[in-house]
Amino acid sequence: MGFLDKVNRTKVSADLLVEVLQMHAAMTPEDRPVYEARAFRLFELLKSKGIRTNRIAPLATAINFRLTALARLERDAALRGWSMPGQEPGAGLISGDAIKAAAEEPLIENAEKQAAFDAEGFRRRVLSIAEPDGTA
């Protein structure tokens, strides 16, 4: 079994992704882009939730891969309609449906050999999750 398969088998709830995104948003703008600062805060968050020590690293890896893949979609404008820029650099707003899709959609390896979401598959998943809102 490959590493990405192991990451995909690690379940991450949408609620936990929301908590981690809120944790990132609460960080100072200077710390937000620093991997080590984010990783430290993530490990502390998982520890505070009572996650067993031997489960923290795999869970943190899965969270990091999913949020990084989500950020790649945002950068490539694949989340248009489900996200909007925030007031500070590195802090945007993402719909709950997109976060739920990020928790559920399988990660793939992109052309650059990085963990990513298939953009079309991700859009289909968001649309299958989303409840109609408004009237026509």
MOJO-V951330 format. One record per residue. N is the residue number from 1. RES is the residue in one small letter. PHI is phi in degrees with one decimal (999 if undefined). NEAR is the number of other ideal C-beta (glycine too) atoms within 12 Angstrom. Layout:
# MOJO-V951330
<<N | RES | PHI | NEAR> <N | RES | PHI | NEAR>>
This chain:
# MOJO-V951330
<<1 | m | 999 | 8> <2 | g | -79.4 | 13> <3 | f | -60.3 | 17> <4 | l | -64.9 | 24> <5 | d | -62.6 | 16> <6 | k | -64.2 | 17> <7 | v | -63.5 | 29> <8 | n | -63.7 | 26> <9 | r | -77.7 | 17> <10 | t | -82.6 | 27> <11 | k | -74.8 | 18> <12 | v | -127.7 | 37> <13 | s | -79.7 | 20> <14 | a | -61.9 | 29> <15 | d | -61.9 | 17> <16 | l | -68.2 | 28> <17 | l | -60.5 | 35> <18 | v | -61.8 | 27> <19 | e | -59.6 | 24> <20 | v | -68.3 | 37> <21 | l | -63.2 | 38> <22 | q | -65.8 | 19> <23 | m | -62.4 | 29> <24 | h | -60.9 | 35> <25 | a | -63.4 | 24> <26 | a | -78.9 | 18> <27 | m | -72.9 | 27> <28 | t | -66.7 | 17> <29 | p | -56.3 | 17> <30 | e | -71.1 | 11> <31 | d | -83.1 | 21> <32 | r | -52.8 | 24> <33 | p | -82.7 | 17> <34 | v | -87.7 | 16> <35 | y | -54.8 | 16> <36 | e | -61.5 | 13> <37 | a | -65.4 | 21> <38 | r | -64.8 | 29> <39 | a | -63.1 | 24> <40 | f | -58.5 | 18> <41 | r | -63.5 | 29> <42 | l | -65.1 | 34> <43 | f | -60.8 | 25> <44 | e | -63.9 | 18> <45 | l | -61.9 | 28> <46 | l | -64.7 | 30> <47 | k | -62.5 | 18> <48 | s | -67.1 | 13> <49 | k | -86.0 | 21> <50 | g | 81.3 | 10> <51 | i | -67.3 | 23> <52 | r | -59.3 | 12> <53 | t | -54.0 | 13> <54 | n | -72.8 | 9> <55 | r | -101.5 | 20> <56 | i | -64.9 | 25> <57 | a | -62.4 | 21> <58 | p | -63.9 | 23> <59 | l | -68.5 | 31> <60 | a | -62.0 | 32> <61 | t | -63.6 | 27> <62 | a | -62.3 | 36> <63 | i | -62.2 | 44> <64 | n | -60.9 | 32> <65 | f | -61.6 | 35> <66 | r | -66.1 | 40> <67 | l | -70.7 | 38> <68 | t | -67.5 | 28> <69 | a | -64.0 | 40> <70 | l | -63.7 | 42> <71 | a | -63.4 | 30> <72 | r | -64.0 | 27> <73 | l | -63.0 | 37> <74 | e | -62.5 | 33> <75 | r | -60.9 | 18> <76 | d | -88.5 | 19> <77 | a | 64.5 | 14> <78 | a | -75.0 | 29> <79 | l | -97.8 | 30> <80 | r | -52.1 | 18> <81 | g | 96.4 | 18> <82 | w | -119.1 | 28> <83 | s | -151.1 | 28> <84 | m | -151.9 | 15> <85 | p | -65.1 | 16> <86 | g | -89.3 | 17> <87 | q | -79.6 | 11> <88 | e | -116.8 | 18> <89 | p | -58.6 | 14> <90 | g | 81.3 | 24> <91 | a | -130.0 | 25> <92 | g | -113.3 | 26> <93 | l | -111.3 | 20> <94 | i | -126.1 | 35> <95 | s | -63.8 | 27> <96 | g | -60.2 | 22> <97 | d | -65.4 | 28> <98 | a | -68.3 | 39> <99 | i | -66.8 | 38> <100 | k | -61.1 | 29> <101 | a | -63.1 | 35> <102 | a | -64.3 | 46> <103 | a | -76.0 | 37> <104 | e | -105.7 | 26> <105 | e | -68.7 | 35> <106 | p | -65.8 | 25> <107 | l | -81.4 | 37> <108 | i | -125.6 | 25> <109 | e | -96.3 | 20> <110 | n | -84.5 | 19> <111 | a | -61.3 | 9> <112 | e | -87.5 | 11> <113 | k | 65.2 | 11> <114 | q | -113.8 | 17> <115 | a | -67.3 | 33> <116 | a | -152.8 | 31> <117 | f | -104.8 | 38> <118 | d | -68.1 | 23> <119 | a | -58.2 | 25> <120 | e | -67.0 | 14> <121 | g | -61.5 | 22> <122 | f | -64.2 | 35> <123 | r | -60.0 | 25> <124 | r | -61.1 | 17> <125 | r | -65.6 | 26> <126 | v | -58.9 | 34> <127 | l | -65.0 | 19> <128 | s | -72.6 | 15> <129 | i | -84.3 | 23> <130 | a | -63.4 | 20> <131 | e | -91.4 | 12> <132 | p | -58.5 | 9> <133 | d | -134.8 | 10> <134 | g | 100.9 | 6> <135 | t | -132.6 | 4> <136 | a | -111.4 | 4>>
